[in-house]
Amino acid sequence: MPDWAFLTNHALVLSYIAHHPRITARDLASSIGITERTIRKIIADLLAAGYVTKKREGRGNRYRVNSDLSLRHHSHRDGAVGDLLESLGWKGRGGHDRRQVQGPLEIVRSPSRDGS
């Protein structure tokens, strides 16, 4: 029987980036157990969809997660990606100022629907 997991590779990459914003594709590949080429494709998908942004720092990149974007599946669009990340142990949102920096990861927030 093939192995399966509750989280997709995209969710795993996003979670690792949220916890380690300066992680390299090589380290991600090693941690998750998929190829570096696949990691780069997943990062490109996350960048194109706006879930992460990247900024060049020295010889590497620093990633930021847009925690307010909704989850992609039609049955979970009312949930924010930040809520998923928090359930996986990310401490980036809990009760902090909307633009506060939590550790090395900068939280990027869009205005809420209720105007706050």
Summary of the structure (lengths in Angstrom):
residues: 116
radius of gyration: 14.4
end to end distance: 49.0
largest distance: 49.5
contacts: 285
relative contact order: 0.15
helix: 37%
strand: 17%
